């Protein structure tokens, strides 16, 4: 599921597109933001569906091998370690996965099956997969470890999978890493639990109402307070022309200021640290210290003026 950092990333991406746009239609941009978040869950389901399809293909290949005109001993008695993997067996019977793939219209036609075959071919040559099949005894740790490696190396990093993702949605190429981490979390969290066919997979939000409100308000307030915050930042960055401040840094600082002023239960230290962390991925190597210095000064001023007020246990001075 998406955590607050993921939501900040989605808002940042939407704001970047919004401020670059000529029309700057806020309601339209907000709808697109919500749509992009909902598409993220579809990508998560897509990646799990790929794993499920690879499992089915392996079962088919084993059955076909037995029907050869002159089957070998290996064909007649192959290792079933992968096809009998308890997580994959449970995934095959999971009703929630069926419901999601049906709702998202994920039909594995002949063209799409080329992707599955490519993933499969990479998998059967993967050293972790080969050594897994050669084990005399397989425990739960082994069963999950091989799936983690296959999911990372043969699915998430597969060129055909990535190309299909790029073609399917403009949002998915930026979301692949996050969706893959969600898929890996699903595998690692299983630990022998019986889904009994109808247990849900990971949801999009932990607390849907609260997280949707955070997403929308952070987006809206960053835009509403944009001009005011740009002036504040400019005053504190007196040695810098606005044109010299990285565009991404400006958006991240505007978000951090809007978050501090809007969400009274989030400590300012948490907000600063989150946006410094985001700058490592979306801005320059020097952005972190710069953002930290500007925000630290502005937070103190805004606390003094009463524009930042924190409520809750231990938050009065945060």
C-alpha positions as CSV (number, residue, x, y, z in Angstrom):
1,X,0.0,0.0,0.0
2,X,1.0,3.6,-0.5
3,X,2.6,5.2,2.5
4,X,3.0,9.0,3.1
5,X,6.3,9.2,1.2
6,X,4.7,7.6,-1.8
7,X,1.8,10.0,-1.7
8,X,4.2,13.0,-1.5
9,X,6.0,11.7,-4.6
10,X,2.6,11.4,-6.4
11,X,1.8,15.0,-5.4
12,X,5.2,16.2,-6.4
13,X,4.8,14.7,-9.8
14,X,1.4,16.2,-10.3
15,X,2.6,19.6,-9.1
16,X,5.6,19.5,-11.4
17,X,3.2,18.9,-14.4
18,X,0.8,21.6,-13.1
19,X,3.3,24.4,-12.8
20,X,4.8,23.5,-16.2
21,X,1.3,23.7,-17.8
22,X,0.0,26.7,-19.7
23,X,-3.6,26.5,-18.6
24,X,-3.1,25.5,-14.9
25,X,-6.5,24.0,-14.4
26,X,-6.4,22.9,-10.8
27,X,-9.6,20.8,-10.7
28,X,-8.4,19.0,-13.8
29,X,-4.9,18.5,-12.4
30,X,-6.4,17.1,-9.2
31,X,-8.5,14.6,-11.0
32,X,-5.5,13.5,-12.9
33,X,-3.6,13.1,-9.6
34,X,-6.3,10.9,-8.2
35,X,-6.4,8.8,-11.4
36,X,-2.7,8.3,-11.4
37,X,-2.8,7.0,-7.8
38,X,-5.6,4.6,-8.6
39,X,-3.7,3.4,-11.7
40,X,-0.8,2.6,-9.3
41,X,-2.9,-0.2,-7.7
42,X,-3.6,-1.5,-11.2
43,X,0.1,-1.8,-11.9
44,X,0.6,-3.7,-8.6
45,X,-2.0,-6.2,-9.7
46,X,-0.5,-6.4,-13.2
47,X,2.9,-7.4,-11.8
48,X,1.3,-10.1,-9.6
49,X,-0.7,-11.3,-12.5
50,X,2.5,-11.7,-14.5
51,X,3.9,-14.0,-11.8
52,X,0.7,-15.9,-11.8
53,X,0.8,-16.4,-15.6
54,X,4.4,-17.6,-15.4
55,X,3.3,-20.2,-12.9
56,X,0.6,-21.4,-15.2
57,X,3.0,-21.5,-18.1
58,X,5.4,-23.7,-16.1
59,X,2.5,-26.1,-15.3
60,X,1.6,-26.3,-19.0
61,X,5.2,-26.9,-20.0
62,X,5.6,-29.8,-17.6
63,X,2.4,-31.4,-18.9
64,X,3.5,-31.0,-22.6
65,X,6.9,-32.6,-21.8
66,X,5.1,-35.7,-20.5
67,X,3.3,-36.0,-23.9
68,X,6.4,-36.1,-26.0
69,X,6.7,-39.0,-28.4
70,X,9.7,-40.3,-26.5
71,X,9.7,-38.5,-23.1
72,X,12.9,-38.6,-21.1
73,X,13.1,-39.6,-17.4
74,X,13.4,-35.9,-16.6
75,X,10.2,-35.2,-18.6
76,X,8.3,-37.9,-16.8
77,X,9.6,-37.0,-13.3
78,X,10.4,-33.3,-13.3
79,X,11.0,-31.2,-10.2
80,X,7.7,-29.7,-9.1
81,X,9.3,-27.4,-6.6
82,X,8.2,-24.3,-8.5
83,X,4.7,-25.3,-9.6
84,X,4.0,-26.5,-6.0
85,X,5.4,-23.4,-4.4
86,X,2.7,-22.7,-1.7
87,X,2.6,-19.0,-2.4
88,X,2.0,-19.5,-6.1
89,X,-0.7,-22.1,-5.4
90,X,-2.4,-19.7,-3.1
91,X,-2.1,-16.9,-5.6
92,X,-3.6,-19.1,-8.3
93,X,-6.7,-19.6,-6.1
94,X,-6.9,-16.0,-4.8
95,X,-10.4,-14.6,-5.6
96,X,-9.3,-11.0,-5.0
97,X,-6.6,-11.3,-7.8
98,X,-9.3,-12.7,-10.2
99,X,-11.6,-9.8,-9.3
100,X,-9.0,-7.2,-9.8
101,X,-7.7,-8.6,-13.1
102,X,-11.3,-8.8,-14.4
103,X,-12.1,-5.2,-13.3
104,X,-8.9,-3.9,-14.9
105,X,-9.6,-6.0,-18.0
106,X,-6.2,-7.8,-18.0
107,X,-6.6,-10.3,-20.7
108,X,-3.6,-12.4,-21.5
109,X,-4.0,-12.8,-25.2
110,X,-1.4,-14.2,-27.6
111,X,0.4,-10.9,-28.0
112,X,0.7,-10.4,-24.2
113,X,1.7,-14.0,-23.7
114,X,5.0,-13.1,-25.5
115,X,5.8,-11.1,-22.4
116,X,5.1,-14.1,-20.1
117,X,7.2,-16.4,-22.3
118,X,10.1,-14.0,-22.2
119,X,9.9,-13.8,-18.4
120,X,9.6,-17.6,-18.2
121,X,12.8,-18.0,-20.4
122,X,14.7,-15.7,-18.1
123,X,13.5,-17.5,-15.1
124,X,14.5,-21.0,-16.1
125,X,18.0,-19.8,-16.8
126,X,18.3,-17.9,-13.5
127,X,20.9,-19.4,-11.1
128,X,18.6,-19.0,-8.1
129,X,15.8,-20.8,-9.9
130,X,18.1,-23.6,-11.0
131,X,19.6,-24.2,-7.6
132,X,16.1,-24.1,-6.1
133,X,15.0,-27.0,-8.3
134,X,18.1,-29.0,-7.3
135,X,17.4,-28.8,-3.6
136,X,16.6,-32.1,-1.9
137,X,14.6,-30.3,0.9
138,X,12.8,-27.0,0.5
139,X,11.5,-25.0,3.4
140,X,9.3,-21.9,3.5
141,X,12.3,-19.6,3.4
142,X,13.6,-21.2,0.2
143,X,10.1,-21.0,-1.4
144,X,9.8,-17.3,-0.8
145,X,13.5,-16.4,-1.6
146,X,13.2,-17.8,-5.2
147,X,10.0,-15.8,-5.8
148,X,11.6,-12.6,-4.5
149,X,14.5,-13.0,-6.9
150,X,12.4,-14.0,-9.9
151,X,10.0,-11.1,-9.2
152,X,12.9,-8.6,-9.0
153,X,15.2,-9.9,-11.8
154,X,12.8,-11.5,-14.3
155,X,9.6,-9.5,-13.9
156,X,10.3,-6.0,-12.6
157,X,13.6,-5.7,-14.6
158,X,12.3,-7.4,-17.7
159,X,12.6,-5.2,-20.8
160,X,9.4,-6.5,-22.4
161,X,7.5,-5.9,-19.1
162,X,8.9,-2.4,-18.9
163,X,8.0,-1.7,-22.5
164,X,4.4,-2.9,-22.0
165,X,4.1,-0.8,-18.9
166,X,5.3,2.3,-20.8
167,X,2.8,1.6,-23.5
168,X,-0.1,0.9,-21.2
169,X,-0.1,4.1,-19.1
170,X,1.8,7.4,-19.0
171,X,1.8,7.0,-15.2
172,X,3.3,3.6,-14.9
173,X,6.9,4.1,-15.9
174,X,7.4,6.4,-12.8
175,X,5.5,4.0,-10.6
176,X,7.2,0.7,-11.4
177,X,9.7,0.7,-8.5
178,X,7.0,1.5,-6.0
179,X,4.6,-1.1,-7.4
180,X,7.4,-3.7,-7.5
181,X,8.2,-3.0,-3.8
182,X,4.5,-3.5,-3.1
183,X,4.6,-6.9,-4.9
184,X,7.7,-7.9,-3.0
185,X,6.0,-6.9,0.3
186,X,3.1,-9.2,-0.6
187,X,5.4,-12.1,-1.2
188,X,7.5,-11.6,1.9
189,X,4.5,-11.0,4.2
190,X,2.8,-14.3,3.2
191,X,4.9,-16.6,5.4
192,X,2.8,-19.7,5.1
193,X,-0.6,-18.0,5.8
194,X,-3.5,-19.6,4.2
195,X,-5.5,-17.1,2.1
196,X,-8.4,-19.6,1.7
197,X,-9.0,-18.2,-1.8
198,X,-10.7,-14.9,-0.8
199,X,-8.3,-12.9,1.3
200,X,-7.6,-9.5,-0.2
201,X,-4.2,-8.4,-1.5
202,X,-2.6,-5.2,-0.3
203,X,-5.0,-2.3,-0.5
204,X,-4.1,1.1,-2.0
205,X,-4.3,2.9,1.3
206,X,-3.9,1.9,4.9
207,X,-6.6,4.4,6.0
208,X,-8.3,5.4,2.8
209,X,-10.3,8.5,4.0
210,X,-7.4,10.0,5.9
211,X,-4.8,9.3,3.1
212,X,-7.0,10.6,0.3
213,X,-7.5,13.8,2.4
214,X,-3.8,14.2,2.8
215,X,-3.2,13.7,-0.9
216,X,-5.8,16.3,-2.0
217,X,-5.0,18.9,0.7
218,X,-1.3,18.8,0.1
219,X,-1.9,19.3,-3.6
220,X,-4.4,22.1,-3.2
221,X,-2.6,24.0,-0.5
222,X,0.7,23.9,-2.2
223,X,-0.9,25.6,-5.2
224,X,-3.0,28.1,-3.1
225,X,-0.1,29.2,-1.1
226,X,2.4,29.0,-3.9
227,X,2.9,32.8,-4.5
228,X,3.2,33.5,-0.8
229,X,5.7,30.7,-0.2
230,X,7.8,31.7,-3.2
231,X,8.2,35.2,-1.7
232,X,9.2,33.7,1.6
233,X,11.7,31.4,0.0
234,X,13.1,34.3,-2.1
235,X,13.7,36.4,1.0
236,X,15.6,33.7,2.8
237,X,17.6,32.8,-0.3
238,X,18.8,36.4,-0.7
239,X,22.1,35.3,-2.2
240,X,20.3,33.4,-4.9
241,X,18.2,34.6,-7.9
242,X,14.9,32.7,-8.2
243,X,16.1,31.5,-11.6
244,X,19.1,29.9,-10.0
245,X,17.1,27.8,-7.6
246,X,16.4,24.4,-9.0
247,X,12.8,24.1,-10.2
248,X,12.3,20.9,-8.3
249,X,13.8,22.4,-5.1
250,X,11.2,25.2,-5.3
251,X,8.3,22.8,-5.6
252,X,9.6,20.6,-2.8
253,X,10.0,23.6,-0.5
254,X,6.5,24.9,-1.4
255,X,5.2,21.4,-0.5
256,X,7.1,21.3,2.7
257,X,5.7,24.7,3.8
258,X,2.2,23.9,2.8
259,X,2.4,20.6,4.7
260,X,3.7,22.2,7.8
261,X,0.9,24.8,7.8
262,X,-1.9,22.5,6.8
263,X,-1.4,19.3,8.8
264,X,-1.2,20.1,12.5
265,X,-0.4,16.5,13.6
266,X,2.7,16.1,11.4
267,X,5.9,17.2,13.2
268,X,7.9,19.8,11.3
269,X,11.0,17.7,11.7
270,X,9.3,14.9,9.9
271,X,8.3,17.2,7.0
272,X,11.8,18.6,6.6
273,X,13.4,15.1,6.6
274,X,10.8,13.8,4.1
275,X,11.5,16.6,1.6
276,X,15.2,16.4,2.0
277,X,14.9,12.7,1.2
278,X,12.9,13.4,-1.9
279,X,15.4,15.9,-3.1
280,X,18.0,13.1,-3.2
281,X,16.0,11.4,-6.0
282,X,14.4,14.4,-7.8
283,X,16.9,17.2,-7.6
284,X,20.6,18.0,-7.4
285,X,23.3,16.7,-5.0
286,X,23.5,20.1,-3.2
287,X,19.7,20.4,-2.8
288,X,19.4,18.6,0.5
289,X,21.5,21.1,2.6
290,X,20.0,24.1,0.7
291,X,16.4,22.9,1.4
292,X,17.2,22.1,5.0
293,X,18.7,25.6,5.6
294,X,15.8,27.5,4.0
295,X,13.0,25.4,5.6
296,X,14.6,25.5,9.0
297,X,14.6,29.3,9.0
298,X,11.1,29.6,7.6
299,X,9.6,27.1,10.0
300,X,11.0,29.0,12.9
301,X,9.5,32.3,11.6
302,X,6.1,30.7,10.8
303,X,6.0,29.2,14.3
304,X,6.7,32.6,15.8
305,X,4.0,34.3,13.7
306,X,1.5,31.5,14.5
307,X,1.2,30.3,10.9
308,X,2.5,26.9,11.9
309,X,0.7,25.4,14.8
310,X,1.1,21.9,15.9
311,X,-1.4,20.0,18.0
312,X,-1.1,16.7,19.8
313,X,1.1,15.0,22.3
314,X,4.8,16.1,21.9
315,X,4.1,18.3,18.9
316,X,3.9,21.8,20.5
317,X,7.6,22.4,19.9
318,X,8.2,20.1,16.9
